[in-house]
Structures are given as C-alpha cells and as structure tokens.
Amino acid sequence: MHHRAPAPSRRTLLTVTAAAAAAAVTGALAPTASATSSPTSASAAESETNDRALRRIIDRMSLEEKVGQLFVMRVYGHSATAPDQADIDANLAEIGVRTAAELIQRYHVGGIIYFTWAHNTRAPQQIADLSNGIQQAALAQPTPIPVLISTDQEHGIVCRVGKPATLLPGAMALGAGGSHADARKAAQIAGEELAAVGIRQNYAPVADVNVNPANPVIGVRSFGSDPQAVAGLVAAQVKGYQRAGVAATSKHFPGHGDTAVDSHYGLPTITHTREQWAALDAPPFRSAIDAGIDSIMTAHIVVPALDPSEDPATLSRPILTGILREQLGYDGVVVTDSLGMEGVRTKYGDERVPVLALKAGVDQLLNPPKLDVAWNAVLQAVKGGELTEARLDESILRILRLKAKLGLFRQAYAIRAGVERVVGSEEHLAHADRIAEATTTLLLNEDGFLPLSPATHRSVLVVGADPASPSGTTGPPTITLATALSELGFTATALSTGITPTAAKIEEAVAAAAGKDVVLVGTYNVSATSPQRTLVSRLVATGVPVVTVAIRNPYDVARLGGQRAALATYSWTDVELRAAARVLAGRARPVGRLPVPIQHAEDPTRVLYPVGHGLSYTR
C-alpha cells in the first residue's frame, strides 16, 4: 500500500504563510480555463490585470527564490516526504537533499520533472499523492507558488506513466493514420489523464520533421517527413493537450529531424541552409505557435546557417531570441532540453550553461546534472552583474503566467475522485484501440497472403525483438502478439530472439518453426549488419511462410527479403501490437499510410516505398 498524504483541501492553499501571495493571485487574476474546459484568450485588459498581480508576487520574491523558479529538476522517490531509502540515498548523492520537499525548501524550484527510472510513476494514485505532496511543500514556502510538474509522455516509444493509464499510439503511428481528429483526441486523452495526477506540463508533441532515416534519437517520435503534414498534426495535438488543461511543449527547436548524432551523447550539426530550415524545419513550430502553444523546448544542436558561432541552439541568442522570439513572434515559455545531455555540455562547462541559456532567451532550465552548481552559477551571475534581476523577472513572469493559465493558483492539487474516474477509463481505452487500428501499415502482401485465417494458418510462431516497455508496464512484444492472436482463434506461441539474436537463438527459432503454418518476426531497427537479417533469411529457408512486423522504425523492410508480407506498427506498445494482430487476422483492414519514404537499402536515391504507400485487403 502506498503512503498517502492527507488530501489537501482548498483551505490548505490559503494557509497563514500563503495568505498574502495567494489572496493577491486568486483575487486579482482573471478566471482561467479549468482542466476540463477549453482555454479562452484573455482580453488585453484581463492580461494586464493578471500581469500586475503576478508582478506583485515577483516583487515579494527573494533573489534565491527567483533563481529557483527558473529550474525544473528531477527528484527520486514515489513520495514527496517519505521515499524509499534507496531513493533518499540517490537524492543525497545527486542533489544533496533527501526528498522532493527538501528540494523545494532548499532550492525553491519552480518545476519538477517525473521519470519512471526515478520511481516517480508507479501508479496513478501514488503519482497524484506525490504531486500533492510537492504542492504542499511549495505552498509552505515564504512566497507560496505552485510547482509546474512535467514529464515526457509522448506516447509510443517515450512514455513515463504506464498502465493502468491509457497508452496511445506515438507520433509516427498518428502520422500513418493521418487524422487530425485522432491526433487531437489522443492528446486530449493523454492530457486529461496527466492533469488528473497533477502533471500539468507535457514535453510533447515532437515537432521535428524526420527527414533522415538514420536519425538515432527522433525517428518514430516524429509525425513524419513532410513538413506540412507534421505541422497539421502538431497543431492538432497542441489543441488536444491544452484543451485538457495541460501545457503542451513542441520540441526540439529549431528542429532535430535531420541528425545522425544523438544529442544525449554528442553535439549534432544540422547542415540545412536558412532557406532549407524555413521550408523543412520551421513549419511545425510556426503551426504550434499559431495554435497557441504554451511552451517550446530547445535542441542541443548546432545550426551554422542560423548561428555562425556554432553554439548549440539552447545557448544561442540568434536562434532563441532572434528567430523564435522576434522572427516567429513567440512569447510563451522556452524550456531547455535536459542540461544533463552531452550535446549542451560539450562546448561549455556545467557552470556556464545555465547562464548562457538565460542570456540566449530561455525561461526554464531543465534537469541540470548538478543543481547546486547550476543554481549558484545563476545566482552569482546576477550578483556579479552578468545577468540582471530584471532578466530573471522577465522569465519568471512567463512561467507564472503559464501557472495562472493552468489554474494552479486556484487549485494546485490533484483530486482523488478525478484519478479514479479519468485514468485508464473504459472510454479512453476504447478510443486508443480505435485510433491504433487506423495506423497499422501493410507494406508488402505477396499474392494476397494476408489476412490470415485460423482455418488455413492456425499454428503461428511469433519470434523477434522484445525491447523493454517504455513505461515498464507493457509487453514483451512477442508475448503480446501471440496472446492477441490466440484470442482471435489461432494457436500462437512466442519465442523471444532479441534485437541481436545469437546463432544459437536463430537455430532455436528455426527448430521451433517446424510444423508451423506461419512465422511472425517482430523486427527492430534492422541495420546492414544486424543478425535479425540472418534470422529472417534462415526462417524463410525453412519453407514456412514468414511475415515481418517492424515494431519501431518502418525502414526494416528495405533490409529484409523473402517474407510473404510486411507490416509496420511504429512502436511496440500493447495497443499497437493488438491492432496489428487484428489486421493480421482480418478483423480490421489495414488503412495506415507511410508518413516517411522507405529508401532502397543499397541505393538511398531510390525510393522503395514512397510517402503515402500502404496496401489494403482486396477480400
């Protein structure tokens, strides 16, 4: 049983210590949209009234509180005050505090980011209790300001909150579906469930245009390779999230779609000209801004055409102020990508990065590797005159505007009844299945081999890769596919062969295929040297019909041969794999269309399957 803090009442918001600031805010701020209603644009007069109230809060803040308000930090533990001992130890080692409550007390952070690996997201009610504990600690501060709690809930292959929450198709799957209505609905469902557990800023949707099949970090996290198609889906998701009362965050500005380096581990360079950037990378960000996006995340990438200094975009004033603020007219919150990533740490040390980011035009500093170093660096930059307090106030006003828009000053807490009613509801799960069914893409179907029928292909062997569940709560894929097919009348068995199958595992799969009517192979990012190619060719050589299912990047089909049919699911989450099983069995028709081109493996100038390719069943 999870420890649960007493459910705070509305009165908790107006404690003696909080009274002055909270009363000023709740009394002076014009009404904002609730977590379940559509946000409306405040009039100019309302905005000015709101800003005056927020400026009064800023005027009360100490310099240390102001510095803290700019940071969004990780913290280990399932509880704000009573985490497990291992999480206390991790917090002490990395941050120098024991708990989330101590983090807020010492550093006055304005935001906290949840991660699965930090043990923040075990179960919906536990997440809500953690959120409430964080807000209680924040509202007990000398200047009581609610925390903006965030996470990366992109869905698909990046997901921090798992089952029983509703898990939805990711971006490229939605790109294959091509429906703005489905993209908006998926974001609204995701947003409603996040808001119910107290997470009010989501680092989604990805606005990167994936024009490089070798991109190691974006790939299926992107809606596709067509800038206008991506722009439309980004806008739809922004509206869906923000309708649900969650701040959407388009990322990674100015565009991470054409890199061959992962910015977690190195500093990528984008060689697009300014004209190419305007045509390829900019449209989804323009679209997000037009849709009223609440926050935009920076990329740790170098774009020499946009900034000849070759500073990473996160630290580039020409890119963040010159282009994003001035050229695109964006005045919302700008948040860095994680400051712990090598891409931003390569050129300057951890002490300089947060100061340079603020000078470039950033508002929120996300997840520095050493908070004490980053926090003190900003503090000293103000005291030493490199940064002005007015510059901090400018960013804090944007952050407080967002918190006010989300209604956090009126109601900072998650409500237990909302968690139970909203998270993983039958209605949401049914929508997820319906949306996923429209994304499965049939790439190859020789002689109309699919759909399968239990009458002719009853005995099915499912082999292939079993990557870990993004949220830690689903899969493994081979078992998920086998179970779904068994429920549809087949006799299916699963054998995990892995992403890099050994010779022994390949022999085991070949032996297991004997006597089967069909073999399904779940493939995962097949490279030129991948032993998955050997696995498929050896299975084809048995004479048993082989069907491949690309469970991540759809490009796998270009490196495989001999299969009777090939599908793409764009992720290995249960909802996508169950939809693929229904398509395989003919219970659903394949209607997904490729949102990226698949090039010939030996000659990338030749397109094997163009954007828009996708087969249908003729019977």
C-alpha positions as CSV (number, residue, x, y, z in Angstrom):
1,M,0.0,0.0,0.0
2,H,1.4,3.4,-1.0
3,H,1.8,6.1,1.7
4,R,-0.7,8.8,1.0
5,A,-0.6,12.3,2.5
6,P,-3.9,13.6,3.8
7,A,-5.9,15.0,0.8
8,P,-5.4,18.8,1.0
9,S,-8.5,20.9,0.9
10,R,-8.9,24.3,-0.8
11,R,-8.3,25.9,2.5
12,T,-4.7,24.4,2.5
13,L,-4.0,26.7,-0.4
14,L,-4.7,29.7,1.8
15,T,-2.6,28.9,4.9
16,V,-1.3,31.7,7.1
17,T,2.1,31.7,5.3
18,A,0.5,31.6,1.9
19,A,-2.3,34.1,2.6
20,A,-0.7,37.3,1.3
21,A,0.5,36.0,-2.1
22,A,-2.3,33.5,-2.7
23,A,-5.0,36.0,-1.9
24,A,-3.4,38.5,-4.2
25,V,-3.3,36.0,-7.0
26,T,-6.7,34.4,-6.6
27,G,-8.3,37.7,-6.1
28,A,-6.7,39.6,-8.9
29,L,-6.3,37.0,-11.7
30,A,-9.0,36.9,-14.3
31,P,-10.7,33.5,-14.5
32,T,-8.7,30.9,-16.4
33,A,-9.7,27.7,-18.1
34,S,-10.2,24.6,-15.8
35,A,-8.5,21.3,-16.5
36,T,-11.6,20.1,-18.4
37,S,-12.7,23.2,-20.3
38,S,-11.3,24.8,-23.4
39,P,-8.8,27.6,-22.7
40,T,-10.0,31.0,-23.8
41,S,-7.9,34.0,-24.8
42,A,-8.0,36.7,-22.1
43,S,-8.6,40.2,-23.3
44,A,-5.8,42.7,-23.2
45,A,-7.3,44.3,-20.1
46,E,-7.5,40.9,-18.3
47,S,-4.0,40.1,-19.3
48,E,-2.7,43.4,-17.9
49,T,-4.6,42.8,-14.7
50,N,-3.2,39.3,-14.4
51,D,0.3,40.5,-15.1
52,R,0.0,43.2,-12.3
53,A,-0.9,40.5,-9.8
54,L,1.9,38.3,-10.9
55,R,4.4,41.1,-10.8
56,R,3.4,41.7,-7.2
57,I,4.3,38.1,-6.4
58,I,7.7,38.5,-8.2
59,D,8.3,41.7,-6.2
60,R,8.0,39.7,-3.0
61,M,10.4,37.0,-4.0
62,S,14.0,36.9,-2.7
63,L,16.7,36.6,-5.3
64,E,17.2,33.0,-4.3
65,E,13.5,32.2,-4.8
66,K,13.7,33.9,-8.3
67,V,16.7,31.8,-9.3
68,G,14.9,28.6,-8.1
69,Q,11.7,29.4,-10.0
70,L,13.7,29.0,-13.3
71,F,14.7,25.4,-12.6
72,V,12.9,22.2,-13.4
73,M,14.5,19.4,-11.5
74,R,14.4,15.6,-11.2
75,V,14.0,14.0,-7.8
76,Y,14.0,10.4,-6.8
77,G,11.1,8.7,-5.0
78,H,7.4,7.9,-5.0
79,S,6.6,10.2,-2.2
80,A,7.5,13.9,-1.6
81,T,8.3,13.3,2.1
82,A,8.8,9.5,2.6
83,P,10.6,8.0,-0.4
84,D,12.3,4.6,-0.1
85,Q,15.8,4.6,1.4
86,A,17.5,3.9,-1.9
87,D,15.8,7.0,-3.4
88,I,16.9,9.1,-0.4
89,D,20.4,7.9,-1.0
90,A,20.2,8.8,-4.7
91,N,18.8,12.2,-3.9
92,L,21.6,12.9,-1.4
93,A,24.3,11.7,-3.9
94,E,23.0,13.8,-6.8
95,I,21.2,16.8,-5.3
96,G,22.3,17.0,-1.7
97,V,18.7,16.7,-0.3
98,R,16.7,13.7,0.9
99,T,13.3,14.3,-0.6
100,A,11.3,16.4,-3.0
101,A,10.0,18.5,-0.1
102,E,13.6,19.3,0.9
103,L,14.5,20.1,-2.7
104,I,11.8,22.7,-2.8
105,Q,12.7,24.1,0.6
106,R,16.4,24.5,-0.3
107,Y,16.3,25.5,-3.9
108,H,12.7,26.9,-4.4
109,V,12.5,25.1,-7.7
110,G,9.6,26.2,-10.0
111,G,9.2,22.8,-11.7
112,I,9.8,19.1,-11.1
113,I,10.0,16.5,-13.9
114,Y,8.9,13.0,-13.4
115,F,10.7,9.9,-14.7
116,T,10.0,6.2,-14.5
117,W,13.6,5.4,-13.5
118,A,13.4,8.0,-10.7
119,H,10.5,5.9,-9.3
120,N,8.0,8.8,-9.6
121,T,5.4,7.0,-11.6
122,R,4.4,3.7,-10.0
123,A,0.6,4.0,-10.1
124,P,-1.9,6.7,-10.8
125,Q,-3.0,7.4,-7.2
126,Q,0.6,7.3,-6.0
127,I,1.6,9.9,-8.7
128,A,-1.3,12.1,-7.6
129,D,-0.2,11.9,-3.9
130,L,3.4,12.7,-4.9
131,S,2.1,15.7,-6.9
132,N,0.1,16.9,-3.9
133,G,3.0,16.4,-1.5
134,I,5.1,18.6,-3.8
135,Q,2.5,21.3,-4.0
136,Q,2.1,21.3,-0.2
137,A,5.8,21.9,0.2
138,A,5.7,24.6,-2.5
139,L,2.8,26.4,-0.8
140,A,4.5,26.3,2.5
141,Q,7.4,28.5,1.2
142,P,7.8,32.1,2.2
143,T,6.5,33.1,-1.2
144,P,4.0,30.3,-2.0
145,I,4.0,29.5,-5.6
146,P,2.7,26.1,-7.0
147,V,5.1,23.9,-8.8
148,L,4.7,23.1,-12.5
149,I,5.1,19.3,-12.7
150,S,6.2,18.0,-16.1
151,T,7.1,14.7,-17.8
152,D,7.8,13.2,-21.3
153,Q,4.6,11.5,-22.1
154,E,4.9,11.5,-25.9
155,H,3.3,8.0,-26.1
156,G,4.6,5.4,-28.5
157,I,8.3,4.7,-27.6
158,V,8.6,7.5,-25.0
159,C,6.2,7.2,-22.1
160,R,6.7,7.7,-18.3
161,V,3.3,6.9,-17.0
162,G,2.3,3.4,-17.8
163,K,-0.7,1.1,-17.3
164,P,-3.3,1.3,-15.9
165,A,-3.1,4.8,-17.6
166,T,-4.2,4.7,-21.3
167,L,-1.3,4.2,-23.6
168,L,-1.8,5.6,-27.1
169,P,-0.1,5.5,-30.5
170,G,3.0,7.6,-30.8
171,A,3.7,10.4,-33.3
172,M,4.7,8.4,-36.4
173,A,1.8,6.0,-35.9
174,L,-0.5,9.0,-35.8
175,G,1.3,10.3,-38.9
176,A,0.4,6.9,-40.6
177,G,-3.2,7.4,-39.5
178,G,-3.2,10.9,-41.0
179,S,-6.2,12.0,-39.0
180,H,-6.1,15.4,-37.2
181,A,-9.1,14.4,-35.2
182,D,-7.4,11.3,-34.0
183,A,-4.2,13.2,-33.1
184,R,-6.2,15.8,-31.2
185,K,-8.3,13.1,-29.4
186,A,-5.1,11.2,-28.4
187,A,-3.6,14.3,-27.0
188,Q,-6.7,15.2,-25.1
189,I,-7.0,11.8,-23.6
190,A,-3.3,11.9,-22.6
191,G,-3.7,15.4,-21.2
192,E,-6.8,14.6,-19.2
193,E,-5.0,11.6,-17.5
194,L,-1.8,13.6,-16.9
195,A,-3.8,16.5,-15.4
196,A,-5.7,14.1,-13.2
197,V,-2.5,13.0,-11.4
198,G,-1.1,16.5,-11.1
199,I,1.2,16.6,-14.2
200,R,0.4,19.9,-16.0
201,Q,3.2,20.3,-18.5
202,N,3.9,17.6,-21.1
203,Y,7.0,17.6,-23.2
204,A,5.0,16.8,-26.4
205,P,4.3,16.9,-29.2
206,V,7.6,16.4,-31.1
207,A,7.7,19.0,-33.9
208,D,10.8,17.6,-35.6
209,V,10.5,16.6,-39.2
210,N,12.3,13.2,-39.6
211,V,13.9,13.6,-43.0
212,N,16.9,11.4,-42.1
213,P,16.1,7.6,-41.8
214,A,19.4,7.2,-39.9
215,N,18.3,9.7,-37.2
216,P,19.2,7.8,-33.9
217,V,17.2,10.0,-31.5
218,I,13.9,11.1,-33.2
219,G,12.7,8.5,-35.8
220,V,9.2,7.4,-34.9
221,R,8.9,10.1,-32.3
222,S,8.3,12.4,-35.3
223,F,5.0,12.5,-37.2
224,G,6.8,12.1,-40.5
225,S,9.0,13.6,-43.2
226,D,6.5,16.0,-44.8
227,P,6.7,19.4,-43.1
228,Q,3.1,20.4,-43.8
229,A,1.7,17.1,-42.6
230,V,3.8,17.3,-39.5
231,A,2.6,20.9,-38.9
232,G,-1.0,19.9,-39.1
233,L,-0.6,17.0,-36.6
234,V,1.4,19.2,-34.2
235,A,-1.3,21.8,-34.1
236,A,-4.0,19.2,-33.5
237,Q,-2.1,17.7,-30.6
238,V,-1.3,21.2,-29.1
239,K,-5.1,21.9,-29.1
240,G,-5.8,18.5,-27.6
241,Y,-3.4,18.8,-24.7
242,Q,-4.3,22.4,-23.9
243,R,-8.0,21.6,-24.1
244,A,-7.3,19.1,-21.3
245,G,-5.6,21.8,-19.2
246,V,-2.0,20.6,-19.8
247,A,0.7,22.8,-21.2
248,A,1.9,21.3,-24.5
249,T,5.6,21.6,-25.4
250,S,6.7,21.4,-29.0
251,K,10.3,20.2,-29.4
252,H,13.1,20.4,-30.3
253,F,13.6,23.9,-31.7
254,P,14.9,24.8,-34.2
255,G,14.4,21.2,-35.5
256,H,16.2,17.9,-34.6
257,G,14.9,15.8,-37.6
258,D,18.0,15.7,-39.8
259,T,20.7,14.5,-37.4
260,A,22.9,11.4,-37.4
261,V,24.1,12.0,-33.9
262,D,22.1,11.6,-30.7
263,S,22.3,14.8,-28.7
264,H,22.2,12.8,-25.4
265,Y,25.7,11.6,-26.2
266,G,27.2,14.2,-28.6
267,L,26.6,17.5,-30.3
268,P,24.9,17.1,-33.7
269,T,25.3,19.6,-36.5
270,I,22.4,20.4,-38.9
271,T,23.7,21.5,-42.3
272,H,20.5,22.9,-43.6
273,T,20.7,26.4,-45.2
274,R,18.5,29.1,-43.8
275,E,16.1,28.5,-46.7
276,Q,16.0,24.7,-46.1
277,W,15.4,25.4,-42.4
278,A,12.5,27.7,-43.3
279,A,11.0,25.1,-45.7
280,L,11.7,21.9,-43.7
281,D,12.1,22.6,-40.0
282,A,10.1,25.7,-39.3
283,P,6.6,24.9,-40.4
284,P,5.6,22.7,-37.4
285,F,6.9,25.3,-35.0
286,R,5.0,28.1,-36.8
287,S,1.9,25.9,-36.7
288,A,2.4,25.2,-32.9
289,I,2.7,28.9,-32.2
290,D,-0.4,29.7,-34.3
291,A,-2.2,27.0,-32.3
292,G,-1.3,28.8,-29.0
293,I,1.5,26.5,-27.8
294,D,2.3,27.1,-24.1
295,S,6.0,26.1,-24.2
296,I,8.7,25.2,-26.7
297,M,11.7,23.1,-25.9
298,T,15.2,23.8,-27.3
299,A,17.5,21.4,-29.1
300,H,21.1,20.8,-28.3
301,I,22.2,21.0,-31.9
302,V,24.4,23.3,-33.9
303,V,22.9,25.0,-37.0
304,P,25.6,27.1,-38.6
305,A,23.2,28.7,-41.0
306,L,21.2,30.1,-38.1
307,D,24.1,31.0,-35.8
308,P,27.7,31.0,-37.3
309,S,29.2,30.9,-33.7
310,E,28.2,27.2,-33.7
311,D,26.8,27.4,-30.2
312,P,24.2,24.8,-29.5
313,A,20.7,26.2,-30.1
314,T,19.9,26.0,-26.4
315,L,22.7,28.6,-25.8
316,S,22.1,30.7,-29.0
317,R,20.7,34.1,-28.7
318,P,20.4,34.5,-32.5
319,I,18.3,31.3,-32.6
320,L,16.1,31.7,-29.4
321,T,15.7,35.4,-29.3
322,G,16.4,36.4,-32.9
323,I,14.4,33.7,-34.6
324,L,12.0,32.2,-32.1
325,R,11.0,35.4,-30.2
326,E,11.5,38.1,-32.8
327,Q,11.0,36.4,-36.2
328,L,8.3,33.9,-35.2
329,G,6.7,36.2,-32.6
330,Y,6.7,33.6,-29.8
331,D,6.3,35.0,-26.2
332,G,5.5,31.8,-24.3
333,V,7.7,29.7,-22.1
334,V,11.0,28.4,-23.6
335,V,12.4,25.4,-21.8
336,T,15.8,23.8,-22.4
337,D,16.1,20.1,-23.3
338,S,17.8,18.3,-20.4
339,L,21.0,20.1,-19.3
340,G,22.5,16.7,-18.4
341,M,22.8,15.8,-22.1
342,E,26.3,15.8,-23.6
343,G,25.1,17.9,-26.6
344,V,24.8,21.0,-24.4
345,R,27.8,20.2,-22.1
346,T,30.3,19.7,-24.9
347,K,31.4,23.3,-25.6
348,Y,30.9,24.9,-22.2
349,G,31.1,23.6,-18.6
350,D,28.1,23.0,-16.4
351,E,28.6,26.3,-14.6
352,R,28.3,28.3,-17.8
353,V,25.5,26.5,-19.5
354,P,22.5,27.8,-17.4
355,V,23.8,31.4,-17.5
356,L,24.3,31.3,-21.3
357,A,20.9,29.7,-21.8
358,L,19.2,32.6,-19.9
359,K,21.2,35.1,-21.9
360,A,20.1,33.3,-25.1
361,G,16.4,33.7,-24.1
362,V,15.5,30.6,-22.2
363,D,12.9,30.7,-19.3
364,Q,13.1,27.2,-17.8
365,L,16.4,25.3,-17.1
366,L,15.6,21.6,-17.2
367,N,17.4,18.9,-15.2
368,P,21.0,20.1,-14.7
369,P,23.4,17.4,-13.8
370,K,24.4,19.2,-10.6
371,L,21.7,21.5,-9.4
372,D,23.9,23.2,-6.8
373,V,26.5,24.2,-9.5
374,A,23.8,25.5,-11.9
375,W,21.7,27.3,-9.3
376,N,24.7,29.0,-7.7
377,A,26.1,29.9,-11.2
378,V,22.8,31.8,-12.0
379,L,22.8,33.4,-8.5
380,Q,26.4,34.6,-8.9
381,A,25.8,35.8,-12.4
382,V,23.1,38.2,-11.1
383,K,25.2,39.3,-8.1
384,G,28.1,39.9,-10.4
385,G,26.1,41.8,-12.9
386,E,26.4,39.4,-15.9
387,L,22.6,38.8,-15.6
388,T,20.2,41.4,-14.3
389,E,17.4,40.7,-11.9
390,A,15.1,42.2,-14.5
391,R,16.1,39.5,-16.9
392,L,15.1,36.9,-14.4
393,D,11.8,38.7,-13.8
394,E,11.0,38.5,-17.5
395,S,11.3,34.7,-17.5
396,I,9.5,34.3,-14.1
397,L,6.6,36.3,-15.4
398,R,6.2,33.9,-18.4
399,I,6.4,30.9,-16.0
400,L,3.8,32.4,-13.6
401,R,1.5,33.4,-16.5
402,L,1.5,29.7,-17.5
403,K,0.9,28.5,-14.0
404,A,-2.0,31.0,-13.7
405,K,-3.4,30.0,-17.1
406,L,-3.4,26.4,-15.9
407,G,-5.4,27.4,-12.8
408,L,-2.6,26.3,-10.4
409,F,-3.0,29.3,-8.2
410,R,-6.7,28.5,-7.8
411,Q,-6.3,24.7,-7.4
412,A,-2.9,23.2,-7.2
413,Y,-3.9,19.7,-6.1
414,A,-5.0,16.6,-7.8
415,I,-8.3,15.2,-6.7
416,R,-8.6,11.5,-5.8
417,A,-12.0,11.1,-7.5
418,G,-10.6,12.5,-10.7
419,V,-7.8,10.0,-10.7
420,E,-10.2,7.1,-10.3
421,R,-12.7,8.4,-12.9
422,V,-10.3,9.6,-15.6
423,V,-7.1,7.5,-15.7
424,G,-7.5,4.4,-17.8
425,S,-11.2,4.8,-18.2
426,E,-13.0,2.3,-20.5
427,E,-13.9,5.1,-22.9
428,H,-10.2,6.2,-23.2
429,L,-9.0,2.6,-23.7
430,A,-11.6,2.1,-26.4
431,H,-10.5,5.3,-28.2
432,A,-6.9,4.1,-28.0
433,D,-7.7,0.8,-29.7
434,R,-9.8,2.6,-32.4
435,I,-7.0,5.1,-33.1
436,A,-4.3,2.4,-33.2
437,E,-6.3,0.3,-35.7
438,A,-6.1,3.2,-38.2
439,T,-2.3,3.3,-38.0
440,T,-1.1,-0.2,-38.9
441,T,0.5,-0.1,-42.3
442,L,0.7,-3.0,-44.7
443,L,3.8,-2.5,-46.8
444,L,4.1,-5.9,-48.6
445,N,1.5,-8.6,-49.2
446,E,2.6,-11.1,-51.9
447,D,-0.2,-12.8,-53.7
448,G,-2.7,-11.6,-51.1
449,F,-1.1,-13.8,-48.4
450,L,-2.8,-11.7,-45.6
451,P,-5.2,-11.7,-43.9
452,L,-4.5,-15.0,-42.0
453,S,-7.3,-17.4,-41.2
454,P,-7.3,-19.9,-38.3
455,A,-8.7,-22.3,-40.8
456,T,-5.6,-22.3,-43.0
457,H,-2.8,-20.8,-40.7
458,R,-3.9,-21.8,-37.3
459,S,-0.4,-22.7,-35.9
460,V,1.6,-19.5,-35.5
461,L,5.2,-19.0,-34.2
462,V,5.9,-15.4,-33.0
463,V,9.7,-14.6,-32.8
464,G,11.7,-11.4,-32.7
465,A,12.8,-8.5,-30.6
466,D,11.5,-7.8,-27.2
467,P,12.7,-4.3,-26.3
468,A,11.8,-3.1,-22.8
469,S,8.5,-1.3,-22.4
470,P,8.9,2.5,-22.5
471,S,6.8,2.8,-19.3
472,G,7.9,-0.5,-17.7
473,T,4.3,-1.8,-17.7
474,T,3.6,-3.5,-21.1
475,G,4.9,-6.3,-23.3
476,P,7.0,-8.1,-24.1
477,P,6.1,-7.7,-27.7
478,T,6.3,-11.4,-28.8
479,I,4.0,-12.5,-26.0
480,T,1.6,-9.6,-26.6
481,L,1.3,-10.5,-30.3
482,A,1.0,-14.2,-29.6
483,T,-1.7,-13.6,-26.9
484,A,-3.7,-11.3,-29.1
485,L,-3.6,-13.9,-32.0
486,S,-4.6,-16.7,-29.6
487,E,-7.6,-14.6,-28.5
488,L,-8.5,-14.3,-32.2
489,G,-8.7,-18.1,-32.7
490,F,-5.1,-19.0,-33.6
491,T,-2.7,-21.3,-31.7
492,A,0.2,-19.0,-31.2
493,T,3.5,-19.5,-29.3
494,A,6.1,-16.9,-28.6
495,L,9.9,-17.2,-28.7
496,S,12.0,-14.1,-27.9
497,T,15.1,-14.0,-30.1
498,G,16.2,-10.4,-29.2
499,I,17.4,-7.4,-31.0
500,T,20.8,-9.1,-31.7
501,P,19.9,-12.8,-32.0
502,T,22.8,-15.2,-31.4
503,A,23.5,-18.1,-33.7
504,A,22.1,-20.5,-31.0
505,K,18.9,-18.4,-30.7
506,I,18.5,-18.4,-34.5
507,E,18.8,-22.2,-34.6
508,E,16.2,-22.5,-31.8
509,A,13.8,-20.3,-33.8
510,V,14.4,-22.4,-37.0
511,A,13.7,-25.6,-35.0
512,A,10.6,-24.1,-33.4
513,A,9.2,-23.2,-36.9
514,A,9.0,-26.8,-37.9
515,G,5.4,-27.8,-38.4
516,K,4.1,-24.2,-38.0
517,D,1.7,-22.7,-40.6
518,V,3.3,-19.2,-40.4
519,V,6.1,-17.4,-38.6
520,L,5.8,-13.8,-37.5
521,V,9.0,-12.0,-36.9
522,G,9.0,-8.7,-34.9
523,T,11.9,-6.7,-36.2
524,Y,13.6,-3.7,-34.5
525,N,15.7,-1.2,-36.4
526,V,17.4,-3.6,-38.7
527,S,20.8,-2.4,-39.9
528,A,23.1,-3.7,-42.7
529,T,25.0,-5.9,-40.2
530,S,22.1,-6.9,-38.0
531,P,21.8,-10.6,-37.2
532,Q,18.0,-10.1,-37.5
533,R,18.6,-10.3,-41.2
534,T,20.1,-13.8,-40.7
535,L,17.2,-14.8,-38.5
536,V,14.6,-13.8,-41.2
537,S,16.6,-15.5,-44.1
538,R,17.0,-18.7,-42.1
539,L,13.3,-18.8,-41.3
540,V,12.4,-18.1,-44.9
541,A,14.6,-21.0,-46.0
542,T,12.5,-23.4,-43.9
543,G,9.7,-23.0,-46.4
544,V,7.3,-21.9,-43.7
545,P,5.7,-18.6,-44.7
546,V,7.3,-15.6,-42.9
547,V,5.6,-12.3,-42.1
548,T,7.7,-9.4,-40.7
549,V,6.3,-6.8,-38.4
550,A,8.5,-3.7,-37.9
551,I,7.9,-2.7,-34.3
552,R,9.8,0.5,-34.3
553,N,11.3,2.2,-37.5
554,P,9.4,1.2,-40.6
555,Y,12.6,1.1,-42.7
556,D,13.3,-2.5,-41.7
557,V,11.6,-3.9,-44.8
558,A,14.3,-2.5,-47.1
559,R,16.9,-4.8,-45.5
560,L,14.9,-8.0,-45.5
561,G,13.8,-10.4,-48.2
562,G,11.7,-13.5,-48.8
563,Q,8.9,-12.6,-46.4
564,R,5.3,-13.1,-47.7
565,A,4.1,-9.9,-46.1
566,A,5.4,-7.0,-44.1
567,L,3.7,-4.6,-41.7
568,A,4.8,-1.5,-39.7
569,T,3.4,-0.6,-36.3
570,Y,5.8,2.3,-35.4
571,S,6.1,1.1,-31.8
572,W,5.9,-2.0,-29.6
573,T,3.3,-0.8,-27.1
574,D,0.4,-3.3,-26.5
575,V,-2.2,-1.1,-28.1
576,E,-0.3,-1.0,-31.4
577,L,0.5,-4.7,-31.4
578,R,-3.0,-5.7,-30.6
579,A,-4.2,-3.6,-33.5
580,A,-1.6,-5.3,-35.8
581,A,-2.9,-8.7,-34.7
582,R,-6.5,-7.7,-35.6
583,V,-5.1,-6.6,-39.1
584,L,-3.2,-9.8,-39.5
585,A,-6.3,-11.8,-38.7
586,G,-8.6,-9.7,-41.0
587,R,-10.6,-8.4,-38.1
588,A,-9.5,-4.9,-39.1
589,R,-8.5,-3.6,-42.5
590,P,-5.0,-2.0,-42.9
591,V,-5.5,1.7,-43.6
592,G,-2.2,3.2,-42.4
593,R,-0.1,5.0,-45.0
594,L,3.6,5.6,-44.7
595,P,4.4,9.1,-43.3
596,V,8.1,8.7,-44.4
597,P,9.7,7.3,-47.5
598,I,11.5,3.9,-47.3
599,Q,14.6,4.0,-49.5
600,H,16.4,1.2,-51.1
601,A,19.0,-0.3,-48.7
602,E,21.8,-0.3,-51.3
603,D,20.8,2.9,-53.1
604,P,19.3,5.6,-50.9
605,T,18.5,7.7,-54.0
606,R,15.9,5.0,-55.0
607,V,12.6,5.0,-53.1
608,L,11.3,1.6,-52.4
609,Y,8.0,2.7,-50.9
610,P,7.0,6.4,-51.1
611,V,5.2,8.6,-48.6
612,G,1.6,7.6,-48.7
613,H,2.2,3.9,-49.6
614,G,0.1,1.4,-47.8
615,L,-1.8,-1.6,-49.1
616,S,-5.3,-2.7,-48.4
617,Y,-7.1,-6.0,-48.4
618,T,-8.9,-6.9,-51.6
619,R,-11.1,-9.5,-50.0
